[in-house]
């Protein structure tokens, strides 16, 4: 079965982990996660459209990949890892 443009299994898995982050801030974490996910879905095509029109596809895609990689590395280093028992 094809997922098309809908949020796939990875998005659902991330949403499950977001709801398990904190007992006291579960609602805030879920709403912030959903807000940023759909904000990215709305803003992404506009940003890439501008980049494709003014810089071409290669620089736009490479810049997007660099931003995603930088955010991933920063989050992995800055966020605390708690052991769960």
N, CA, C and O atoms as a Maestro MAE file, in Angstrom:
{
 s_m_m2io_version
 :::
 2.0.0
}

f_m_ct {
 s_m_title
 :::
 protein
 m_atom[340] {
  # First column is atom index #
  i_m_mmod_type
  r_m_x_coord
  r_m_y_coord
  r_m_z_coord
  i_m_residue_number
  s_m_chain_name
  s_m_pdb_residue_name
  s_m_pdb_atom_name
  i_m_atomic_number
  :::
  1 25 0.837 -1.175 0.000 1 A "UNK " " N  " 7
  2 3 0.000 0.000 0.000 1 A "UNK " " CA " 6
  3 2 0.883 1.240 0.000 1 A "UNK " " C  " 6
  4 15 1.823 1.335 0.789 1 A "UNK " " O  " 8
  5 25 0.595 2.160 -0.855 2 A "UNK " " N  " 7
  6 3 1.369 3.398 -0.938 2 A "UNK " " CA " 6
  7 2 0.799 4.428 0.025 2 A "UNK " " C  " 6
  8 15 -0.414 4.547 0.193 2 A "UNK " " O  " 8
  9 25 1.701 5.167 0.651 3 A "UNK " " N  " 7
  10 3 1.289 6.191 1.597 3 A "UNK " " CA " 6
  11 2 1.020 7.524 0.919 3 A "UNK " " C  " 6
  12 15 0.242 8.330 1.430 3 A "UNK " " O  " 8
  13 25 1.646 7.767 -0.213 4 A "UNK " " N  " 7
  14 3 1.452 9.042 -0.878 4 A "UNK " " CA " 6
  15 2 2.029 10.178 -0.057 4 A "UNK " " C  " 6
  16 15 3.134 10.063 0.475 4 A "UNK " " O  " 8
  17 25 1.302 11.263 0.051 5 A "UNK " " N  " 7
  18 3 1.786 12.431 0.780 5 A "UNK " " CA " 6
  19 2 1.392 12.406 2.253 5 A "UNK " " C  " 6
  20 15 1.706 13.335 2.996 5 A "UNK " " O  " 8
  21 25 0.716 11.363 2.670 6 A "UNK " " N  " 7
  22 3 0.275 11.303 4.066 6 A "UNK " " CA " 6
  23 2 1.454 10.974 4.985 6 A "UNK " " C  " 6
  24 15 2.447 10.396 4.545 6 A "UNK " " O  " 8
  25 25 1.339 11.343 6.251 7 A "UNK " " N  " 7
  26 3 2.401 10.983 7.190 7 A "UNK " " CA " 6
  27 2 2.503 9.469 7.283 7 A "UNK " " C  " 6
  28 15 1.514 8.790 7.558 7 A "UNK " " O  " 8
  29 25 3.670 8.957 7.061 8 A "UNK " " N  " 7
  30 3 3.872 7.516 7.021 8 A "UNK " " CA " 6
  31 2 4.118 6.917 8.385 8 A "UNK " " C  " 6
  32 15 3.919 7.569 9.410 8 A "UNK " " O  " 8
  33 25 4.549 5.674 8.392 9 A "UNK " " N  " 7
  34 3 4.801 4.975 9.657 9 A "UNK " " CA " 6
  35 2 5.852 5.662 10.521 9 A "UNK " " C  " 6
  36 15 5.764 5.622 11.748 9 A "UNK " " O  " 8
  37 25 6.840 6.289 9.901 10 A "UNK " " N  " 7
  38 3 7.870 6.969 10.698 10 A "UNK " " CA " 6
  39 2 7.269 8.116 11.492 10 A "UNK " " C  " 6
  40 15 7.624 8.311 12.655 10 A "UNK " " O  " 8
  41 25 6.373 8.874 10.892 11 A "UNK " " N  " 7
  42 3 5.732 9.989 11.595 11 A "UNK " " CA " 6
  43 2 4.903 9.471 12.765 11 A "UNK " " C  " 6
  44 15 4.910 10.069 13.840 11 A "UNK " " O  " 8
  45 25 4.199 8.380 12.569 12 A "UNK " " N  " 7
  46 3 3.397 7.820 13.670 12 A "UNK " " CA " 6
  47 2 4.286 7.322 14.799 12 A "UNK " " C  " 6
  48 15 3.938 7.457 15.972 12 A "UNK " " O  " 8
  49 25 5.435 6.748 14.450 13 A "UNK " " N  " 7
  50 3 6.361 6.265 15.465 13 A "UNK " " CA " 6
  51 2 6.933 7.428 16.265 13 A "UNK " " C  " 6
  52 15 7.051 7.343 17.488 13 A "UNK " " O  " 8
  53 25 7.286 8.501 15.589 14 A "UNK " " N  " 7
  54 3 7.805 9.679 16.285 14 A "UNK " " CA " 6
  55 2 6.726 10.259 17.197 14 A "UNK " " C  " 6
  56 15 7.024 10.678 18.316 14 A "UNK " " O  " 8
  57 25 5.485 10.286 16.737 15 A "UNK " " N  " 7
  58 3 4.393 10.818 17.559 15 A "UNK " " CA " 6
  59 2 4.222 9.987 18.828 15 A "UNK " " C  " 6
  60 15 3.936 10.540 19.890 15 A "UNK " " O  " 8
  61 25 4.391 8.676 18.735 16 A "UNK " " N  " 7
  62 3 4.296 7.824 19.923 16 A "UNK " " CA " 6
  63 2 5.401 8.174 20.916 16 A "UNK " " C  " 6
  64 15 5.145 8.270 22.117 16 A "UNK " " O  " 8
  65 25 6.614 8.364 20.431 17 A "UNK " " N  " 7
  66 3 7.723 8.704 21.326 17 A "UNK " " CA " 6
  67 2 7.547 10.091 21.940 17 A "UNK " " C  " 6
  68 15 7.930 10.311 23.088 17 A "UNK " " O  " 8
  69 25 6.974 11.020 21.192 18 A "UNK " " N  " 7
  70 3 6.738 12.364 21.723 18 A "UNK " " CA " 6
  71 2 5.773 12.308 22.899 18 A "UNK " " C  " 6
  72 15 5.969 13.004 23.895 18 A "UNK " " O  " 8
  73 25 4.740 11.491 22.794 19 A "UNK " " N  " 7
  74 3 3.753 11.414 23.878 19 A "UNK " " CA " 6
  75 2 4.309 10.715 25.112 19 A "UNK " " C  " 6
  76 15 3.732 10.836 26.193 19 A "UNK " " O  " 8
  77 25 5.420 9.984 24.978 20 A "UNK " " N  " 7
  78 3 6.014 9.304 26.121 20 A "UNK " " CA " 6
  79 2 7.136 10.098 26.777 20 A "UNK " " C  " 6
  80 15 7.753 9.616 27.727 20 A "UNK " " O  " 8
  81 25 7.414 11.312 26.288 21 A "UNK " " N  " 7
  82 3 8.551 12.079 26.802 21 A "UNK " " CA " 6
  83 2 8.375 12.506 28.251 21 A "UNK " " C  " 6
  84 15 9.275 12.306 29.067 21 A "UNK " " O  " 8
  85 25 7.254 13.078 28.575 22 A "UNK " " N  " 7
  86 3 7.069 13.623 29.911 22 A "UNK " " CA " 6
  87 2 5.624 13.444 30.338 22 A "UNK " " C  " 6
  88 15 4.699 13.685 29.561 22 A "UNK " " O  " 8
  89 25 5.441 13.028 31.557 23 A "UNK " " N  " 7
  90 3 4.084 12.851 32.075 23 A "UNK " " CA " 6
  91 2 3.397 14.198 32.262 23 A "UNK " " C  " 6
  92 15 2.192 14.315 32.038 23 A "UNK " " O  " 8
  93 25 4.150 15.211 32.667 24 A "UNK " " N  " 7
  94 3 3.545 16.499 32.978 24 A "UNK " " CA " 6
  95 2 3.368 17.396 31.760 24 A "UNK " " C  " 6
  96 15 2.521 18.289 31.776 24 A "UNK " " O  " 8
  97 25 4.144 17.181 30.712 25 A "UNK " " N  " 7
  98 3 4.073 18.059 29.532 25 A "UNK " " CA " 6
  99 2 3.680 17.290 28.276 25 A "UNK " " C  " 6
  100 15 4.075 17.664 27.172 25 A "UNK " " O  " 8
  101 25 2.912 16.230 28.433 26 A "UNK " " N  " 7
  102 3 2.545 15.388 27.297 26 A "UNK " " CA " 6
  103 2 1.731 16.152 26.261 26 A "UNK " " C  " 6
  104 15 1.993 16.043 25.063 26 A "UNK " " O  " 8
  105 25 0.758 16.915 26.707 27 A "UNK " " N  " 7
  106 3 -0.080 17.674 25.773 27 A "UNK " " CA " 6
  107 2 0.702 18.738 25.029 27 A "UNK " " C  " 6
  108 15 0.529 18.920 23.824 27 A "UNK " " O  " 8
  109 25 1.563 19.440 25.752 28 A "UNK " " N  " 7
  110 3 2.379 20.475 25.113 28 A "UNK " " CA " 6
  111 2 3.347 19.869 24.111 28 A "UNK " " C  " 6
  112 15 3.542 20.418 23.027 28 A "UNK " " O  " 8
  113 25 3.958 18.739 24.464 29 A "UNK " " N  " 7
  114 3 4.903 18.089 23.552 29 A "UNK " " CA " 6
  115 2 4.198 17.609 22.289 29 A "UNK " " C  " 6
  116 15 4.713 17.791 21.186 29 A "UNK " " O  " 8
  117 25 3.030 17.002 22.439 30 A "UNK " " N  " 7
  118 3 2.296 16.511 21.269 30 A "UNK " " CA " 6
  119 2 1.825 17.658 20.386 30 A "UNK " " C  " 6
  120 15 1.898 17.565 19.160 30 A "UNK " " O  " 8
  121 25 1.342 18.739 20.994 31 A "UNK " " N  " 7
  122 3 0.849 19.846 20.177 31 A "UNK " " CA " 6
  123 2 1.991 20.582 19.488 31 A "UNK " " C  " 6
  124 15 1.846 20.991 18.336 31 A "UNK " " O  " 8
  125 25 3.120 20.759 20.163 32 A "UNK " " N  " 7
  126 3 4.275 21.391 19.518 32 A "UNK " " CA " 6
  127 2 4.816 20.531 18.382 32 A "UNK " " C  " 6
  128 15 5.178 21.047 17.325 32 A "UNK " " O  " 8
  129 25 4.869 19.226 18.600 33 A "UNK " " N  " 7
  130 3 5.345 18.324 17.547 33 A "UNK " " CA " 6
  131 2 4.448 18.409 16.323 33 A "UNK " " C  " 6
  132 15 4.939 18.537 15.201 33 A "UNK " " O  " 8
  133 25 3.155 18.341 16.523 34 A "UNK " " N  " 7
  134 3 2.224 18.419 15.398 34 A "UNK " " CA " 6
  135 2 2.292 19.779 14.710 34 A "UNK " " C  " 6
  136 15 2.240 19.862 13.483 34 A "UNK " " O  " 8
  137 25 2.408 20.833 15.492 35 A "UNK " " N  " 7
  138 3 2.483 22.173 14.907 35 A "UNK " " CA " 6
  139 2 3.706 22.330 14.016 35 A "UNK " " C  " 6
  140 15 3.601 22.833 12.897 35 A "UNK " " O  " 8
  141 25 4.864 21.901 14.507 36 A "UNK " " N  " 7
  142 3 6.075 22.031 13.706 36 A "UNK " " CA " 6
  143 2 6.074 21.095 12.510 36 A "UNK " " C  " 6
  144 15 6.616 21.440 11.460 36 A "UNK " " O  " 8
  145 25 5.474 19.917 12.648 37 A "UNK " " N  " 7
  146 3 5.394 19.001 11.510 37 A "UNK " " CA " 6
  147 2 4.579 19.630 10.385 37 A "UNK " " C  " 6
  148 15 5.023 19.652 9.237 37 A "UNK " " O  " 8
  149 25 3.406 20.134 10.701 38 A "UNK " " N  " 7
  150 3 2.556 20.709 9.654 38 A "UNK " " CA " 6
  151 2 3.057 22.073 9.185 38 A "UNK " " C  " 6
  152 15 2.805 22.459 8.043 38 A "UNK " " O  " 8
  153 25 3.762 22.808 10.045 39 A "UNK " " N  " 7
  154 3 4.388 24.051 9.605 39 A "UNK " " CA " 6
  155 2 5.458 23.749 8.553 39 A "UNK " " C  " 6
  156 15 5.571 24.456 7.552 39 A "UNK " " O  " 8
  157 25 6.236 22.702 8.788 40 A "UNK " " N  " 7
  158 3 7.237 22.293 7.806 40 A "UNK " " CA " 6
  159 2 6.612 21.835 6.507 40 A "UNK " " C  " 6
  160 15 7.146 22.102 5.431 40 A "UNK " " O  " 8
  161 25 5.468 21.139 6.596 41 A "UNK " " N  " 7
  162 3 4.771 20.705 5.390 41 A "UNK " " CA " 6
  163 2 4.238 21.893 4.600 41 A "UNK " " C  " 6
  164 15 4.142 21.827 3.375 41 A "UNK " " O  " 8
  165 25 3.894 22.970 5.281 42 A "UNK " " N  " 7
  166 3 3.342 24.144 4.603 42 A "UNK " " CA " 6
  167 2 4.427 25.060 4.055 42 A "UNK " " C  " 6
  168 15 4.287 25.600 2.957 42 A "UNK " " O  " 8
  169 25 5.506 25.240 4.808 43 A "UNK " " N  " 7
  170 3 6.547 26.181 4.415 43 A "UNK " " CA " 6
  171 2 7.557 25.548 3.454 43 A "UNK " " C  " 6
  172 15 8.120 26.240 2.606 43 A "UNK " " O  " 8
  173 25 7.785 24.263 3.577 44 A "UNK " " N  " 7
  174 3 8.784 23.578 2.768 44 A "UNK " " CA " 6
  175 2 8.642 23.780 1.266 44 A "UNK " " C  " 6
  176 15 9.621 24.150 0.617 44 A "UNK " " O  " 8
  177 25 7.464 23.553 0.683 45 A "UNK " " N  " 7
  178 3 7.329 23.755 -0.765 45 A "UNK " " CA " 6
  179 2 7.594 25.189 -1.212 45 A "UNK " " C  " 6
  180 15 8.121 25.409 -2.303 45 A "UNK " " O  " 8
  181 25 7.236 26.156 -0.388 46 A "UNK " " N  " 7
  182 3 7.489 27.559 -0.744 46 A "UNK " " CA " 6
  183 2 8.993 27.826 -0.760 46 A "UNK " " C  " 6
  184 15 9.506 28.448 -1.690 46 A "UNK " " O  " 8
  185 25 9.693 27.358 0.265 47 A "UNK " " N  " 7
  186 3 11.136 27.582 0.349 47 A "UNK " " CA " 6
  187 2 11.855 26.861 -0.793 47 A "UNK " " C  " 6
  188 15 12.735 27.436 -1.433 47 A "UNK " " O  " 8
  189 25 11.485 25.612 -1.047 48 A "UNK " " N  " 7
  190 3 12.130 24.876 -2.131 48 A "UNK " " CA " 6
  191 2 11.770 25.459 -3.493 48 A "UNK " " C  " 6
  192 15 12.606 25.463 -4.396 48 A "UNK " " O  " 8
  193 25 10.552 25.946 -3.658 49 A "UNK " " N  " 7
  194 3 10.175 26.598 -4.921 49 A "UNK " " CA " 6
  195 2 11.028 27.815 -5.191 49 A "UNK " " C  " 6
  196 15 11.485 28.026 -6.315 49 A "UNK " " O  " 8
  197 25 11.243 28.620 -4.161 50 A "UNK " " N  " 7
  198 3 12.105 29.795 -4.303 50 A "UNK " " CA " 6
  199 2 13.542 29.368 -4.608 50 A "UNK " " C  " 6
  200 15 14.195 29.942 -5.479 50 A "UNK " " O  " 8
  201 25 14.022 28.366 -3.888 51 A "UNK " " N  " 7
  202 3 15.393 27.902 -4.101 51 A "UNK " " CA " 6
  203 2 15.595 27.315 -5.481 51 A "UNK " " C  " 6
  204 15 16.622 27.558 -6.115 51 A "UNK " " O  " 8
  205 25 14.616 26.536 -5.960 52 A "UNK " " N  " 7
  206 3 14.728 25.944 -7.295 52 A "UNK " " CA " 6
  207 2 14.713 27.029 -8.367 52 A "UNK " " C  " 6
  208 15 15.425 26.925 -9.365 52 A "UNK " " O  " 8
  209 25 13.905 28.073 -8.165 53 A "UNK " " N  " 7
  210 3 13.783 29.130 -9.168 53 A "UNK " " CA " 6
  211 2 15.024 30.015 -9.203 53 A "UNK " " C  " 6
  212 15 15.401 30.501 -10.270 53 A "UNK " " O  " 8
  213 25 15.659 30.230 -8.065 54 A "UNK " " N  " 7
  214 3 16.764 31.180 -8.015 54 A "UNK " " CA " 6
  215 2 18.144 30.534 -7.918 54 A "UNK " " C  " 6
  216 15 19.141 31.179 -8.242 54 A "UNK " " O  " 8
  217 25 18.225 29.300 -7.489 55 A "UNK " " N  " 7
  218 3 19.541 28.681 -7.328 55 A "UNK " " CA " 6
  219 2 19.687 27.351 -8.025 55 A "UNK " " C  " 6
  220 15 20.802 26.863 -8.214 55 A "UNK " " O  " 8
  221 25 18.565 26.757 -8.410 56 A "UNK " " N  " 7
  222 3 18.617 25.445 -9.035 56 A "UNK " " CA " 6
  223 2 18.357 24.344 -8.025 56 A "UNK " " C  " 6
  224 15 18.362 24.582 -6.818 56 A "UNK " " O  " 8
  225 25 18.132 23.142 -8.524 57 A "UNK " " N  " 7
  226 3 17.786 22.044 -7.613 57 A "UNK " " CA " 6
  227 2 18.945 21.554 -6.739 57 A "UNK " " C  " 6
  228 15 18.738 21.243 -5.566 57 A "UNK " " O  " 8
  229 25 20.143 21.481 -7.283 58 A "UNK " " N  " 7
  230 3 21.254 20.918 -6.511 58 A "UNK " " CA " 6
  231 2 21.577 21.721 -5.260 58 A "UNK " " C  " 6
  232 15 21.636 21.142 -4.175 58 A "UNK " " O  " 8
  233 25 21.789 23.033 -5.365 59 A "UNK " " N  " 7
  234 3 22.085 23.785 -4.134 59 A "UNK " " CA " 6
  235 2 20.928 23.767 -3.132 59 A "UNK " " C  " 6
  236 15 21.151 23.739 -1.921 59 A "UNK " " O  " 8
  237 25 19.702 23.782 -3.640 60 A "UNK " " N  " 7
  238 3 18.543 23.779 -2.737 60 A "UNK " " CA " 6
  239 2 18.474 22.492 -1.942 60 A "UNK " " C  " 6
  240 15 18.259 22.518 -0.730 60 A "UNK " " O  " 8
  241 25 18.653 21.368 -2.613 61 A "UNK " " N  " 7
  242 3 18.571 20.073 -1.935 61 A "UNK " " CA " 6
  243 2 19.763 19.885 -0.998 61 A "UNK " " C  " 6
  244 15 19.603 19.362 0.105 61 A "UNK " " O  " 8
  245 25 20.951 20.304 -1.422 62 A "UNK " " N  " 7
  246 3 22.118 20.185 -0.550 62 A "UNK " " CA " 6
  247 2 21.996 21.070 0.687 62 A "UNK " " C  " 6
  248 15 22.385 20.658 1.781 62 A "UNK " " O  " 8
  249 25 21.467 22.268 0.529 63 A "UNK " " N  " 7
  250 3 21.255 23.145 1.678 63 A "UNK " " CA " 6
  251 2 20.224 22.551 2.635 63 A "UNK " " C  " 6
  252 15 20.417 22.582 3.851 63 A "UNK " " O  " 8
  253 25 19.139 22.013 2.099 64 A "UNK " " N  " 7
  254 3 18.135 21.364 2.940 64 A "UNK " " CA " 6
  255 2 18.706 20.183 3.694 64 A "UNK " " C  " 6
  256 15 18.411 19.998 4.875 64 A "UNK " " O  " 8
  257 25 19.533 19.371 3.018 65 A "UNK " " N  " 7
  258 3 20.169 18.220 3.676 65 A "UNK " " CA " 6
  259 2 21.121 18.672 4.772 65 A "UNK " " C  " 6
  260 15 21.181 18.063 5.840 65 A "UNK " " O  " 8
  261 25 21.862 19.739 4.507 66 A "UNK " " N  " 7
  262 3 22.789 20.254 5.516 66 A "UNK " " CA " 6
  263 2 22.048 20.773 6.738 66 A "UNK " " C  " 6
  264 15 22.497 20.567 7.866 66 A "UNK " " O  " 8
  265 25 20.923 21.442 6.531 67 A "UNK " " N  " 7
  266 3 20.134 21.957 7.655 67 A "UNK " " CA " 6
  267 2 19.584 20.803 8.489 67 A "UNK " " C  " 6
  268 15 19.653 20.839 9.718 67 A "UNK " " O  " 8
  269 25 19.038 19.783 7.832 68 A "UNK " " N  " 7
  270 3 18.488 18.636 8.565 68 A "UNK " " CA " 6
  271 2 19.591 17.925 9.345 68 A "UNK " " C  " 6
  272 15 19.386 17.543 10.497 68 A "UNK " " O  " 8
  273 25 20.758 17.744 8.727 69 A "UNK " " N  " 7
  274 3 21.857 17.083 9.407 69 A "UNK " " CA " 6
  275 2 22.357 17.913 10.598 69 A "UNK " " C  " 6
  276 15 22.659 17.362 11.657 69 A "UNK " " O  " 8
  277 25 22.442 19.223 10.424 70 A "UNK " " N  " 7
  278 3 22.888 20.089 11.511 70 A "UNK " " CA " 6
  279 2 21.917 20.059 12.685 70 A "UNK " " C  " 6
  280 15 22.340 19.994 13.839 70 A "UNK " " O  " 8
  281 25 20.631 20.106 12.400 71 A "UNK " " N  " 7
  282 3 19.629 20.036 13.473 71 A "UNK " " CA " 6
  283 2 19.702 18.690 14.182 71 A "UNK " " C  " 6
  284 15 19.607 18.638 15.408 71 A "UNK " " O  " 8
  285 25 19.868 17.605 13.438 72 A "UNK " " N  " 7
  286 3 19.976 16.279 14.039 72 A "UNK " " CA " 6
  287 2 21.177 16.157 14.956 72 A "UNK " " C  " 6
  288 15 21.064 15.635 16.065 72 A "UNK " " O  " 8
  289 25 22.332 16.636 14.500 73 A "UNK " " N  " 7
  290 3 23.548 16.568 15.324 73 A "UNK " " CA " 6
  291 2 23.405 17.456 16.557 73 A "UNK " " C  " 6
  292 15 23.786 17.055 17.657 73 A "UNK " " O  " 8
  293 25 22.861 18.653 16.382 74 A "UNK " " N  " 7
  294 3 22.687 19.558 17.516 74 A "UNK " " CA " 6
  295 2 21.734 18.969 18.554 74 A "UNK " " C  " 6
  296 15 22.003 19.034 19.753 74 A "UNK " " O  " 8
  297 25 20.635 18.400 18.098 75 A "UNK " " N  " 7
  298 3 19.676 17.801 19.042 75 A "UNK " " CA " 6
  299 2 20.279 16.608 19.763 75 A "UNK " " C  " 6
  300 15 20.052 16.432 20.960 75 A "UNK " " O  " 8
  301 25 21.044 15.785 19.052 76 A "UNK " " N  " 7
  302 3 21.627 14.613 19.703 76 A "UNK " " CA " 6
  303 2 22.661 15.005 20.747 76 A "UNK " " C  " 6
  304 15 22.863 14.277 21.720 76 A "UNK " " O  " 8
  305 25 23.312 16.134 20.562 77 A "UNK " " N  " 7
  306 3 24.322 16.566 21.536 77 A "UNK " " CA " 6
  307 2 23.738 17.388 22.676 77 A "UNK " " C  " 6
  308 15 24.242 17.336 23.798 77 A "UNK " " O  " 8
  309 25 22.684 18.145 22.402 78 A "UNK " " N  " 7
  310 3 22.153 19.059 23.413 78 A "UNK " " CA " 6
  311 2 21.065 18.451 24.292 78 A "UNK " " C  " 6
  312 15 20.886 18.864 25.438 78 A "UNK " " O  " 8
  313 25 20.348 17.481 23.763 79 A "UNK " " N  " 7
  314 3 19.274 16.892 24.557 79 A "UNK " " CA " 6
  315 2 19.835 15.838 25.497 79 A "UNK " " C  " 6
  316 15 20.704 15.049 25.126 79 A "UNK " " O  " 8
  317 25 19.325 15.841 26.709 80 A "UNK " " N  " 7
  318 3 19.765 14.855 27.691 80 A "UNK " " CA " 6
  319 2 19.175 13.493 27.359 80 A "UNK " " C  " 6
  320 15 18.033 13.387 26.913 80 A "UNK " " O  " 8
  321 25 19.966 12.463 27.581 81 A "UNK " " N  " 7
  322 3 19.486 11.091 27.426 81 A "UNK " " CA " 6
  323 2 19.237 10.532 28.817 81 A "UNK " " C  " 6
  324 15 20.149 10.443 29.639 81 A "UNK " " O  " 8
  325 25 17.995 10.159 29.067 82 A "UNK " " N  " 7
  326 3 17.635 9.601 30.360 82 A "UNK " " CA " 6
  327 2 17.456 8.103 30.204 82 A "UNK " " C  " 6
  328 15 16.872 7.640 29.224 82 A "UNK " " O  " 8
  329 25 17.950 7.357 31.154 83 A "UNK " " N  " 7
  330 3 17.736 5.917 31.118 83 A "UNK " " CA " 6
  331 2 16.359 5.614 31.707 83 A "UNK " " C  " 6
  332 15 15.952 6.187 32.717 83 A "UNK " " O  " 8
  333 25 15.663 4.705 31.049 84 A "UNK " " N  " 7
  334 3 14.326 4.319 31.489 84 A "UNK " " CA " 6
  335 2 14.396 2.918 32.069 84 A "UNK " " C  " 6
  336 15 14.922 1.996 31.446 84 A "UNK " " O  " 8
  337 25 13.854 2.772 33.277 85 A "UNK " " N  " 7
  338 3 13.860 1.456 33.930 85 A "UNK " " CA " 6
  339 2 12.482 0.906 34.024 85 A "UNK " " C  " 6
  340 15 12.291 -0.193 34.545 85 A "UNK " " O  " 8
  :::
 }
 m_bond[339] {
  # First column is bond index #
  i_m_from
  i_m_to
  i_m_order
  :::
  1 1 2 1
  2 2 3 1
  3 3 4 2
  4 3 5 1
  5 5 6 1
  6 6 7 1
  7 7 8 2
  8 7 9 1
  9 9 10 1
  10 10 11 1
  11 11 12 2
  12 11 13 1
  13 13 14 1
  14 14 15 1
  15 15 16 2
  16 15 17 1
  17 17 18 1
  18 18 19 1
  19 19 20 2
  20 19 21 1
  21 21 22 1
  22 22 23 1
  23 23 24 2
  24 23 25 1
  25 25 26 1
  26 26 27 1
  27 27 28 2
  28 27 29 1
  29 29 30 1
  30 30 31 1
  31 31 32 2
  32 31 33 1
  33 33 34 1
  34 34 35 1
  35 35 36 2
  36 35 37 1
  37 37 38 1
  38 38 39 1
  39 39 40 2
  40 39 41 1
  41 41 42 1
  42 42 43 1
  43 43 44 2
  44 43 45 1
  45 45 46 1
  46 46 47 1
  47 47 48 2
  48 47 49 1
  49 49 50 1
  50 50 51 1
  51 51 52 2
  52 51 53 1
  53 53 54 1
  54 54 55 1
  55 55 56 2
  56 55 57 1
  57 57 58 1
  58 58 59 1
  59 59 60 2
  60 59 61 1
  61 61 62 1
  62 62 63 1
  63 63 64 2
  64 63 65 1
  65 65 66 1
  66 66 67 1
  67 67 68 2
  68 67 69 1
  69 69 70 1
  70 70 71 1
  71 71 72 2
  72 71 73 1
  73 73 74 1
  74 74 75 1
  75 75 76 2
  76 75 77 1
  77 77 78 1
  78 78 79 1
  79 79 80 2
  80 79 81 1
  81 81 82 1
  82 82 83 1
  83 83 84 2
  84 83 85 1
  85 85 86 1
  86 86 87 1
  87 87 88 2
  88 87 89 1
  89 89 90 1
  90 90 91 1
  91 91 92 2
  92 91 93 1
  93 93 94 1
  94 94 95 1
  95 95 96 2
  96 95 97 1
  97 97 98 1
  98 98 99 1
  99 99 100 2
  100 99 101 1
  101 101 102 1
  102 102 103 1
  103 103 104 2
  104 103 105 1
  105 105 106 1
  106 106 107 1
  107 107 108 2
  108 107 109 1
  109 109 110 1
  110 110 111 1
  111 111 112 2
  112 111 113 1
  113 113 114 1
  114 114 115 1
  115 115 116 2
  116 115 117 1
  117 117 118 1
  118 118 119 1
  119 119 120 2
  120 119 121 1
  121 121 122 1
  122 122 123 1
  123 123 124 2
  124 123 125 1
  125 125 126 1
  126 126 127 1
  127 127 128 2
  128 127 129 1
  129 129 130 1
  130 130 131 1
  131 131 132 2
  132 131 133 1
  133 133 134 1
  134 134 135 1
  135 135 136 2
  136 135 137 1
  137 137 138 1
  138 138 139 1
  139 139 140 2
  140 139 141 1
  141 141 142 1
  142 142 143 1
  143 143 144 2
  144 143 145 1
  145 145 146 1
  146 146 147 1
  147 147 148 2
  148 147 149 1
  149 149 150 1
  150 150 151 1
  151 151 152 2
  152 151 153 1
  153 153 154 1
  154 154 155 1
  155 155 156 2
  156 155 157 1
  157 157 158 1
  158 158 159 1
  159 159 160 2
  160 159 161 1
  161 161 162 1
  162 162 163 1
  163 163 164 2
  164 163 165 1
  165 165 166 1
  166 166 167 1
  167 167 168 2
  168 167 169 1
  169 169 170 1
  170 170 171 1
  171 171 172 2
  172 171 173 1
  173 173 174 1
  174 174 175 1
  175 175 176 2
  176 175 177 1
  177 177 178 1
  178 178 179 1
  179 179 180 2
  180 179 181 1
  181 181 182 1
  182 182 183 1
  183 183 184 2
  184 183 185 1
  185 185 186 1
  186 186 187 1
  187 187 188 2
  188 187 189 1
  189 189 190 1
  190 190 191 1
  191 191 192 2
  192 191 193 1
  193 193 194 1
  194 194 195 1
  195 195 196 2
  196 195 197 1
  197 197 198 1
  198 198 199 1
  199 199 200 2
  200 199 201 1
  201 201 202 1
  202 202 203 1
  203 203 204 2
  204 203 205 1
  205 205 206 1
  206 206 207 1
  207 207 208 2
  208 207 209 1
  209 209 210 1
  210 210 211 1
  211 211 212 2
  212 211 213 1
  213 213 214 1
  214 214 215 1
  215 215 216 2
  216 215 217 1
  217 217 218 1
  218 218 219 1
  219 219 220 2
  220 219 221 1
  221 221 222 1
  222 222 223 1
  223 223 224 2
  224 223 225 1
  225 225 226 1
  226 226 227 1
  227 227 228 2
  228 227 229 1
  229 229 230 1
  230 230 231 1
  231 231 232 2
  232 231 233 1
  233 233 234 1
  234 234 235 1
  235 235 236 2
  236 235 237 1
  237 237 238 1
  238 238 239 1
  239 239 240 2
  240 239 241 1
  241 241 242 1
  242 242 243 1
  243 243 244 2
  244 243 245 1
  245 245 246 1
  246 246 247 1
  247 247 248 2
  248 247 249 1
  249 249 250 1
  250 250 251 1
  251 251 252 2
  252 251 253 1
  253 253 254 1
  254 254 255 1
  255 255 256 2
  256 255 257 1
  257 257 258 1
  258 258 259 1
  259 259 260 2
  260 259 261 1
  261 261 262 1
  262 262 263 1
  263 263 264 2
  264 263 265 1
  265 265 266 1
  266 266 267 1
  267 267 268 2
  268 267 269 1
  269 269 270 1
  270 270 271 1
  271 271 272 2
  272 271 273 1
  273 273 274 1
  274 274 275 1
  275 275 276 2
  276 275 277 1
  277 277 278 1
  278 278 279 1
  279 279 280 2
  280 279 281 1
  281 281 282 1
  282 282 283 1
  283 283 284 2
  284 283 285 1
  285 285 286 1
  286 286 287 1
  287 287 288 2
  288 287 289 1
  289 289 290 1
  290 290 291 1
  291 291 292 2
  292 291 293 1
  293 293 294 1
  294 294 295 1
  295 295 296 2
  296 295 297 1
  297 297 298 1
  298 298 299 1
  299 299 300 2
  300 299 301 1
  301 301 302 1
  302 302 303 1
  303 303 304 2
  304 303 305 1
  305 305 306 1
  306 306 307 1
  307 307 308 2
  308 307 309 1
  309 309 310 1
  310 310 311 1
  311 311 312 2
  312 311 313 1
  313 313 314 1
  314 314 315 1
  315 315 316 2
  316 315 317 1
  317 317 318 1
  318 318 319 1
  319 319 320 2
  320 319 321 1
  321 321 322 1
  322 322 323 1
  323 323 324 2
  324 323 325 1
  325 325 326 1
  326 326 327 1
  327 327 328 2
  328 327 329 1
  329 329 330 1
  330 330 331 1
  331 331 332 2
  332 331 333 1
  333 333 334 1
  334 334 335 1
  335 335 336 2
  336 335 337 1
  337 337 338 1
  338 338 339 1
  339 339 340 2
  :::
 }
}
